[in-house]
Amino acid sequence: MKTKKFIAPTLKEATEKMKLELGSEAIILSTRVIENYDNGFRKMFEIVSAYEDEQREITEMLNQKSNVSSANNHGLDFEKKLSDFKTVIDKSLKDKNNGKPQNLTSLKDEIQTIADTLFERDLSKDVIKLVINYLKKSKSYLTVDNLDNYVITGLASLLNTRSFEIEKRKSGRVISIIGPTGVGKTTCIAKLAAISKIIHNLDIGIISIDTYRLGAIDQLRIFSEISNVDMLVAYEPSDMPKLIAKLKNKDLIFIDTTGRSQKNTAELKKMTSFFSNVKIDETYLALSMTSSPKNLLDAAEKFKIFNYNSFVFTKIDEAVTHGSMLNLSLRFQKPVIYLTNGQIIPDDILAADSEYAAKLIYNGNFN
């Protein structure tokens, strides 16, 4: 934690100077009025602000001995993750080098470059520490040519992914997709419904509770008519049990929900009432990769009231960075199940693959 002073003729100007330099997340520790200030003003306002210099912390860590401290307060079991990370990389390195360690010239500079790249990709300090500490401990195995490949392998080993279960059952499996406004939940459901019906020959039903957004019902209704998928609408929570009963012979039932800001906790709680009297087998939290890391973190935290099982990350084709998918998966201990990369139904959706996601995070290329 670092501190810095900002002085201006008004408190508003001092605050604006602070936000301009340190960002909106800077913390105000104290304010005071300075009388008879020496620049001609009779009084000035001083703000003392605190902020985190994460990039400096990472650089300083490179100059220290390898050390991994407990980070359970961030949702990570560091010792276990580092051990798993080390096992995966060790095997890959030895296989690649026929069991013979190789020296890495200018290791410190190379690792600093890796750290800078991961930082720019919006990976958290915790994840970067895992990567850096292992690379430092494994320096005898690394070469300049293979370093990037093993960083990708390591990132892949940290990312938890899962497959979408596609099979016929005696009773329909119910899947809801939740998330903030505008992340692409309805389009995602249309893609999954089309894939399940056309490719896997499953009988699909859709229930929409999104009666607030203009055109949401029409969007799904047009899709359902074209694809010959049954679609029903729940206007009240009391509608849900009878609608589920009508679709009980379906293989899969998707529930499209109303988009809600994570800041509107009252509306989020209200939406949970639609699920209180029905059995939901799985709930996916859909988040847009175009959102800032802090917004994504806040949304993942606030939507925990729905007890979601997996993440769906949308708009990966529009995002500048993708590190948040790994940050969130680790922090909330939830797997990633799907990535979406466009609006075309059903083409622009990808089953989550850890190696693909690791390359996406590190290289930024979604193709």
C-alpha positions in Angstrom: 0.0 0.0 0.0 1.4 3.4 -1.0 0.1 6.9 -0.1 0.1 10.2 -2.0 -1.0 13.8 -1.2 -3.1 15.9 -3.5 -3.6 19.7 -2.9 -6.1 22.0 -4.7 -8.1 25.1 -4.0 -11.3 23.0 -3.5 -12.0 19.6 -2.2 -13.7 18.6 -5.4 -10.6 19.6 -7.5 -8.3 17.7 -5.1 -10.5 14.6 -5.5 -10.5 14.9 -9.3 -6.7 15.2 -9.3 -6.5 12.0 -7.2 -8.9 10.1 -9.5 -7.2 11.3 -12.6 -3.8 10.0 -11.5 -4.7 7.0 -9.3 -8.1 5.9 -10.7 -11.5 5.7 -9.1 -10.4 2.8 -6.8 -8.0 5.0 -4.8 -8.8 5.2 -1.1 -9.0 8.6 0.7 -7.3 8.3 4.1 -7.7 11.8 5.3 -8.6 15.4 4.3 -7.6 18.7 5.8 -7.6 22.4 5.2 -4.2 24.2 4.9 -4.5 27.8 6.0 -2.3 30.6 4.4 -1.0 28.3 1.7 2.2 29.8 0.1 0.9 29.9 -3.5 -1.3 32.9 -3.0 -4.5 31.1 -1.9 -5.7 31.8 1.7 -6.5 28.1 2.1 -6.1 24.9 0.2 -7.5 21.4 0.6 -5.3 18.4 1.0 -6.2 14.8 0.4 -4.0 11.9 1.5 -4.8 8.9 -0.7 -3.9 5.2 -0.5 -3.5 2.9 -3.6 -2.0 -0.4 -4.6 1.0 -0.5 -6.8 0.5 -4.0 -8.1 3.1 -3.8 -10.9 5.7 -2.7 -8.4 4.9 -5.6 -6.1 5.4 -8.1 -8.9 8.7 -6.5 -9.9 9.9 -6.6 -6.3 8.9 -10.2 -6.0 11.2 -11.1 -8.9 14.1 -9.9 -6.8 13.2 -12.0 -3.8 13.8 -15.6 -3.1 11.1 -17.9 -4.3 8.4 -18.0 -1.7 4.7 -18.9 -1.8 2.6 -17.6 1.1 -1.0 -18.6 2.0 -3.7 -16.9 0.0 -6.8 -18.6 1.2 -8.5 -15.3 1.8 -8.5 -14.9 -2.1 -10.1 -18.3 -2.6 -6.8 -20.0 -3.6 -5.0 -22.9 -1.9 -1.6 -21.7 -3.1 0.4 -24.7 -1.9 -1.9 -27.2 -3.7 -2.1 -25.1 -6.8 1.7 -24.6 -7.0 2.2 -28.4 -6.4 -0.2 -29.3 -9.2 1.3 -26.6 -11.5 4.8 -27.9 -10.8 3.8 -31.6 -11.6 2.3 -30.7 -14.9 5.1 -28.5 -16.0 7.9 -30.8 -14.8 6.5 -33.7 -16.9 6.0 -31.5 -20.0 9.5 -30.1 -19.7 11.2 -33.4 -19.2 9.3 -35.0 -22.1 10.3 -32.1 -24.3 14.0 -32.0 -23.3 14.4 -35.8 -23.1 14.9 -35.5 -19.4 17.9 -33.1 -19.8 17.6 -29.7 -18.1 18.7 -26.7 -20.1 19.9 -23.3 -18.9 18.0 -20.2 -19.6 20.0 -17.1 -20.3 18.9 -13.8 -18.8 16.2 -15.7 -16.8 15.3 -12.7 -14.7 14.7 -10.5 -17.8 12.6 -13.3 -19.4 10.5 -13.8 -16.3 10.0 -10.1 -15.9 8.7 -10.0 -19.5 6.3 -12.9 -18.7 5.1 -11.1 -15.5 4.5 -7.9 -17.4 2.6 -9.7 -20.1 0.4 -11.5 -17.6 -0.2 -8.3 -15.7 -1.3 -6.6 -19.0 -3.7 -9.6 -19.6 -5.5 -8.7 -16.4 -4.4 -11.8 -14.5 -4.5 -11.3 -10.7 -1.4 -11.0 -8.6 -2.1 -14.4 -7.1 -2.1 -16.2 -10.4 1.0 -14.3 -11.6 2.8 -15.3 -8.3 2.0 -18.9 -9.1 3.6 -18.7 -12.5 6.6 -16.6 -11.5 7.5 -18.7 -8.5 7.3 -21.9 -10.5 9.4 -20.6 -13.4 12.1 -19.4 -11.0 12.2 -22.8 -9.3 12.3 -24.6 -12.7 14.9 -22.4 -14.4 17.3 -25.3 -15.0 14.7 -26.8 -17.4 13.7 -23.8 -19.3 15.0 -22.3 -22.6 14.1 -19.1 -24.3 12.4 -21.1 -27.0 10.1 -23.2 -24.8 9.3 -20.6 -22.0 6.1 -19.3 -23.6 4.8 -22.9 -24.2 5.2 -23.8 -20.6 3.6 -20.7 -19.3 0.6 -21.6 -21.5 0.7 -25.2 -20.2 0.8 -23.9 -16.6 -2.1 -21.5 -17.2 -4.1 -24.4 -18.7 -3.4 -26.6 -15.6 -4.8 -23.8 -13.4 -8.0 -23.3 -15.4 -10.9 -25.6 -14.4 -13.2 -26.4 -17.4 -16.1 -28.9 -17.8 -18.1 -30.5 -20.6 -21.8 -30.0 -21.3 -23.7 -33.2 -20.5 -25.7 -34.3 -23.5 -27.8 -37.3 -23.1 -31.4 -38.4 -23.0 -33.0 -38.9 -19.6 -36.3 -40.1 -18.2 -37.1 -36.6 -16.9 -35.9 -33.3 -18.4 -32.8 -31.7 -17.1 -33.4 -28.0 -16.2 -30.7 -25.5 -16.9 -31.0 -21.8 -16.1 -28.7 -19.0 -17.4 -28.3 -15.9 -15.3 -26.2 -12.8 -15.5 -26.2 -9.0 -15.8 -28.0 -7.1 -18.5 -26.7 -7.3 -22.0 -24.2 -10.2 -21.7 -26.0 -12.3 -24.3 -27.9 -14.8 -22.2 -30.8 -15.2 -24.7 -28.5 -15.7 -27.6 -26.5 -18.2 -25.6 -29.6 -20.2 -24.9 -30.6 -20.2 -28.6 -27.2 -21.5 -29.5 -27.2 -24.3 -26.9 -30.8 -25.2 -27.8 -30.0 -25.4 -31.5 -26.9 -27.5 -31.0 -28.7 -29.9 -28.6 -31.6 -30.3 -31.0 -30.0 -30.3 -34.5 -26.7 -32.0 -33.7 -27.6 -34.3 -30.8 -31.3 -34.9 -31.6 -32.6 -33.9 -28.2 -36.1 -32.7 -27.5 -35.8 -29.2 -26.2 -38.0 -26.8 -24.3 -37.4 -23.2 -23.3 -39.0 -21.1 -20.5 -38.5 -17.4 -20.5 -39.0 -15.2 -17.4 -37.5 -12.2 -19.2 -40.8 -10.2 -19.5 -39.1 -6.9 -18.8 -36.7 -6.4 -21.7 -38.4 -5.1 -24.8 -38.4 -7.7 -27.5 -36.9 -10.5 -25.4 -39.9 -12.8 -25.7 -40.2 -12.1 -29.4 -36.6 -12.9 -30.0 -37.0 -16.4 -28.4 -40.4 -17.0 -29.9 -39.1 -16.4 -33.5 -36.2 -18.7 -32.8 -38.5 -21.4 -31.3 -40.8 -21.2 -34.4 -37.9 -21.6 -36.8 -36.3 -24.4 -34.9 -39.5 -26.1 -33.8 -38.7 -25.8 -30.1 -41.5 -25.4 -27.6 -41.3 -22.1 -25.7 -43.3 -21.0 -22.7 -43.4 -17.7 -20.7 -43.5 -17.4 -16.9 -44.9 -14.0 -15.9 -45.0 -14.8 -12.1 -43.0 -17.2 -9.9 -46.2 -19.2 -9.4 -46.2 -20.0 -13.1 -42.9 -22.0 -12.9 -44.1 -25.4 -11.5 -46.8 -25.9 -14.0 -44.6 -24.8 -17.0 -41.9 -27.2 -15.9 -44.6 -29.9 -15.6 -45.7 -29.2 -19.2 -42.2 -29.7 -20.4 -41.4 -32.7 -18.2 -40.9 -35.1 -21.1 -38.3 -32.9 -22.7 -34.6 -34.0 -22.6 -33.5 -30.4 -21.8 -35.3 -27.4 -20.5 -33.5 -24.0 -20.7 -34.6 -21.1 -18.6 -33.9 -17.6 -19.9 -33.8 -15.0 -17.1 -34.1 -11.3 -16.9 -30.8 -9.4 -17.0 -30.2 -7.6 -13.7 -27.4 -5.3 -12.5 -25.4 -6.9 -9.7 -25.9 -3.6 -7.8 -29.6 -4.1 -7.7 -29.7 -6.6 -4.9 -33.5 -6.3 -4.4 -34.2 -7.3 -8.0 -31.8 -10.2 -7.8 -33.5 -11.5 -4.7 -36.9 -11.0 -6.4 -35.7 -13.1 -9.4 -34.7 -16.0 -7.1 -38.4 -16.4 -6.3 -38.9 -17.9 -9.8 -36.7 -20.8 -8.8 -37.8 -21.3 -5.2 -40.5 -23.9 -6.0 -38.8 -25.8 -8.9 -35.8 -28.0 -9.2 -33.0 -26.4 -11.2 -30.3 -29.0 -12.1 -27.7 -26.5 -13.2 -27.2 -22.7 -13.3 -24.7 -21.0 -15.5 -23.5 -17.4 -14.8 -23.0 -15.6 -18.1 -20.5 -12.7 -18.0 -19.2 -10.5 -20.8 -15.4 -10.5 -21.3 -15.8 -6.8 -22.3 -16.5 -5.8 -18.7 -13.7 -4.6 -16.5 -12.1 -7.1 -14.1 -13.6 -5.4 -11.1 -17.1 -5.4 -12.5 -16.8 -9.1 -13.3 -15.6 -9.8 -9.8 -18.4 -7.9 -8.3 -21.0 -9.6 -10.5 -19.6 -13.1 -9.7 -19.9 -12.2 -6.0 -23.4 -10.8 -6.1 -24.9 -13.5 -8.3 -23.8 -16.2 -5.8 -27.3 -16.0 -4.3 -28.3 -18.2 -7.3 -25.8 -20.8 -6.3 -24.5 -21.1 -9.9 -22.5 -24.1 -11.0 -20.4 -22.9 -13.9 -19.3 -19.8 -15.9 -20.1 -18.9 -19.5 -17.9 -16.1 -20.8 -19.4 -14.2 -23.7 -18.1 -11.7 -26.3 -14.5 -13.1 -26.2 -14.2 -11.7 -29.8 -14.8 -8.2 -28.6 -12.7 -8.3 -25.4 -9.2 -6.8 -25.2 -8.0 -9.1 -22.4 -9.3 -12.4 -21.1 -7.4 -13.0 -17.8 -10.5 -12.5 -15.7 -11.9 -15.9 -16.7 -9.0 -17.6 -14.9 -9.2 -15.2 -12.0 -12.9 -15.9 -11.4 -12.7 -19.6 -11.9 -10.0 -19.9 -9.3 -11.4 -17.4 -6.8 -15.0 -18.9 -6.9 -13.9 -22.5 -7.5 -16.3 -22.8 -10.4 -15.5 -24.4 -13.9 -15.8 -22.6 -17.2 -18.2 -24.5 -19.5 -18.7 -22.3 -22.6 -17.1 -19.4 -24.4 -19.1 -17.4 -27.0 -17.4 -15.4 -29.9 -20.2 -13.8 -31.9 -23.9 -13.6 -32.7 -24.3 -16.4 -35.2 -26.6 -19.2 -34.0 -25.4 -21.9 -33.4 -21.9 -21.4 -34.7 -20.4 -18.8 -32.4 -20.1 -20.8 -29.2 -17.2 -23.0 -28.0 -17.0 -25.7 -25.4 -14.5 -24.6 -22.9 -11.0 -26.1 -23.4 -8.3 -25.3 -20.9 -5.5 -25.1 -23.5 -7.4 -23.0 -25.9 -8.4 -20.7 -23.0 -4.8 -20.5 -21.8 -3.6 -19.4 -25.3 -6.5 -16.9 -25.5 -5.5 -15.4 -22.1 -1.8 -15.3 -22.9 -1.7 -14.4 -26.6 -5.1 -12.7 -26.9 -5.9 -14.5 -30.2 -9.4 -16.2 -30.1 -9.1 -17.8 -33.5 
